[in-house]
Amino acid sequence: MIDSPFRSGTGPASGADTHTLFAKTMEYVAGTAGLFTLAAYLGRHLSSGWAFAGFIAAFACLIAMHFTVRRSASASVSLLFAVGALLGLAMSPTLVYYASVSPHALWQAGGATALFVAGCGCVGFATRRDLSGVGRASFWALIVLILFGIVMIFVNIPGGSLAYSIIGLVVFAGLTIFDFQRIRRSTDLESAPLIAASIFLDSLNVFLFFLRLFSRNNG
């Protein structure tokens, strides 16, 4: 599970700025998702060692975006696209595994993710009330979820995997709603790559949680 380290509240934006930022952010999300898909396909024969290296490199790119966003928009976008490609390579062995043992789960998880993110996005973008509290609560809930996941590695908890996936979806529902409201409330077009990174990572994590659930059902 990878989450964006860049989440913060912003002030209200004008309608023109909001629509421009929304279009730019969604353009970046689509480009990142496309590169993720391409890299996942190209890296389908990679070993787990290369996959781990991809995760590390992707995280490094996310950190670097924090320093480039105010200095170079093109560098930030390039780093964002690199994150998508590197995570695609890193996730490729996992996707290949699910494709071999439960191929229908991949399609089901993809469709459910699209509906989930679209629904949460509409809620976040349409809500006028400040949801920064939801973002903070979801972030701390994510920390607890990560700790719970670590515990499950060493302790066999009956129903733990199911609970982990369901709670994860609830947590990322809050984060997705908050991230889409950031588009509505932001006046800074330079923030588009960072918001796009957050939304892409929200979507990726939601996909992985659905994948666990659907592969469990199909199994």
C-alpha positions in Angstrom: 0.0 0.0 0.0 1.4 3.4 -1.1 -0.1 6.7 -0.1 0.8 10.2 -1.0 2.8 12.2 1.5 1.3 15.5 0.2 -2.1 16.2 1.5 -3.1 19.6 2.8 -6.2 21.8 2.9 -6.4 24.9 0.7 -8.5 28.0 0.4 -11.6 28.4 -1.8 -11.0 28.8 -5.5 -12.9 30.7 -8.3 -15.0 28.7 -10.7 -12.7 29.2 -13.7 -9.6 28.1 -11.7 -11.5 25.1 -10.4 -12.5 23.8 -13.8 -9.0 24.4 -15.2 -7.4 22.7 -12.2 -9.8 19.8 -12.5 -9.1 19.3 -16.2 -5.4 19.5 -15.7 -5.4 17.1 -12.7 -7.6 14.5 -14.5 -5.3 14.7 -17.5 -2.3 13.9 -15.3 -4.2 11.1 -13.6 -5.1 9.5 -16.9 -1.6 9.8 -18.2 -0.2 8.3 -15.0 -2.7 5.4 -15.2 -1.9 4.8 -18.8 1.9 4.6 -18.1 1.2 2.3 -15.1 -0.8 -0.1 -17.4 1.9 -0.1 -20.1 4.7 -0.7 -17.6 2.8 -3.4 -15.9 2.5 -5.2 -19.2 6.1 -4.7 -20.2 7.3 -5.8 -16.8 5.2 -9.0 -16.7 8.4 -11.2 -16.6 10.3 -9.2 -14.0 11.4 -10.8 -10.8 10.2 -9.8 -7.3 13.6 -8.1 -6.7 13.0 -5.7 -9.6 9.5 -5.1 -8.3 10.9 -4.0 -4.9 13.3 -1.7 -6.6 10.4 -0.2 -8.5 8.6 0.6 -5.2 11.6 2.3 -3.8 12.2 4.4 -6.9 8.6 5.4 -7.1 8.6 6.6 -3.5 11.8 8.6 -4.2 10.0 10.3 -7.1 7.1 11.2 -4.9 9.5 12.8 -2.4 11.3 14.7 -5.2 8.0 16.1 -6.4 7.7 18.0 -3.2 10.8 20.0 -4.1 10.2 20.4 -7.8 6.5 21.5 -7.7 7.4 25.2 -7.1 10.5 25.2 -9.3 9.6 23.3 -12.4 6.1 22.2 -13.5 7.6 20.0 -16.3 9.9 18.3 -13.8 7.0 17.6 -11.5 4.9 16.1 -14.3 7.8 14.0 -15.4 8.3 12.7 -11.9 4.5 12.0 -11.7 4.6 9.9 -14.9 7.7 8.2 -13.6 5.8 7.2 -10.5 3.1 5.6 -12.6 5.6 3.7 -14.7 7.7 2.5 -11.8 4.6 1.4 -9.8 3.4 -0.4 -12.9 6.7 -2.3 -13.0 6.6 -2.9 -9.3 3.0 -4.2 -9.4 3.5 -6.4 -12.5 4.4 -9.6 -10.7 1.3 -9.2 -8.4 -1.0 -8.6 -11.3 0.4 -11.6 -13.2 -0.2 -13.7 -10.2 -3.9 -12.7 -10.0 -4.3 -13.1 -13.7 -3.2 -16.7 -13.4 -5.2 -17.7 -10.4 -8.3 -15.4 -10.6 -8.4 -13.5 -14.0 -12.1 -12.4 -13.5 -11.1 -10.7 -10.3 -8.9 -8.2 -12.2 -11.8 -7.1 -14.4 -14.2 -6.9 -11.5 -11.7 -4.9 -9.4 -11.1 -2.5 -12.3 -14.8 -1.9 -12.8 -15.5 -1.5 -9.1 -12.6 0.9 -8.7 -13.9 3.1 -11.5 -17.3 3.3 -9.9 -15.9 3.8 -6.4 -13.5 6.6 -7.3 -16.1 8.3 -9.5 -18.7 8.2 -6.7 -16.3 9.4 -4.0 -15.0 12.1 -6.4 -18.4 13.4 -7.1 -19.1 13.7 -3.4 -15.9 15.4 -2.6 -16.1 17.8 -5.6 -19.7 18.7 -4.9 -19.5 19.2 -1.1 -19.1 22.8 0.0 -18.4 22.0 3.6 -14.7 21.9 4.5 -13.6 18.2 4.6 -10.1 18.8 5.9 -11.2 17.0 9.1 -12.2 14.0 7.0 -8.8 14.1 5.4 -6.9 14.2 8.7 -9.1 11.4 10.3 -8.6 9.2 7.2 -4.8 9.8 7.2 -4.5 8.6 10.9 -6.9 5.7 10.1 -4.5 4.8 7.3 -1.6 4.7 9.8 -3.6 2.4 12.0 -4.5 0.2 9.0 -0.8 -0.1 8.0 0.1 -1.2 11.5 -2.8 -3.7 11.4 -1.4 -5.1 8.1 2.0 -5.5 9.7 0.5 -7.4 12.7 -1.3 -9.7 10.3 2.0 -10.7 8.7 3.0 -12.3 12.0 -0.3 -13.2 13.6 -3.1 -15.3 12.1 -6.3 -13.3 12.7 -9.6 -15.1 11.7 -11.3 -12.8 9.1 -8.4 -10.4 9.3 -7.8 -10.2 5.6 -11.5 -9.5 4.9 -11.6 -6.8 7.6 -8.4 -5.3 6.3 -9.8 -4.9 2.8 -13.1 -3.5 3.9 -11.6 -1.0 6.4 -9.1 0.0 3.7 -11.9 0.8 1.3 -13.5 3.0 4.0 -10.3 4.8 4.7 -9.5 5.5 1.0 -13.1 6.6 0.5 -12.4 9.4 2.9 -9.0 10.2 1.3 -10.5 10.2 -2.2 -13.4 12.5 -1.1 -10.9 14.9 0.5 -8.5 14.9 -2.5 -11.3 15.7 -4.9 -12.4 18.6 -2.7 -8.8 19.9 -2.8 -9.4 20.5 -6.5 -12.6 22.5 -5.8 -10.9 24.6 -3.0 -7.5 25.2 -4.6 -6.4 28.3 -6.4 -3.0 27.0 -7.3 -2.6 25.3 -10.7 0.9 24.3 -9.8 -0.6 21.8 -7.3 -2.1 19.7 -10.1 0.7 17.1 -10.2 0.6 16.6 -6.5 -3.2 16.3 -6.3 -3.0 13.9 -9.4 -0.5 11.8 -7.5 -2.7 11.5 -4.5 -5.8 10.6 -6.6 -3.8 8.1 -8.6 -2.5 6.4 -5.4 -6.0 6.5 -3.9 -7.3 4.7 -7.0 -4.4 2.1 -7.0 -5.0 1.2 -3.4 -8.7 0.9 -3.9 -8.1 -1.4 -6.8 -5.8 -3.6 -4.7 -8.4 -3.8 -1.9 -11.1 -4.8 -4.4 -8.7 -7.3 -6.0 -8.2 -9.0 -2.7 -12.0 -9.1 -2.1 -13.0 -10.4 -5.5 -10.2 -12.9 -5.7 -11.3 -14.2 -2.3 -14.9 -14.6 -3.6 -13.8 -16.2 -6.8 -11.6 -18.6 -4.9 
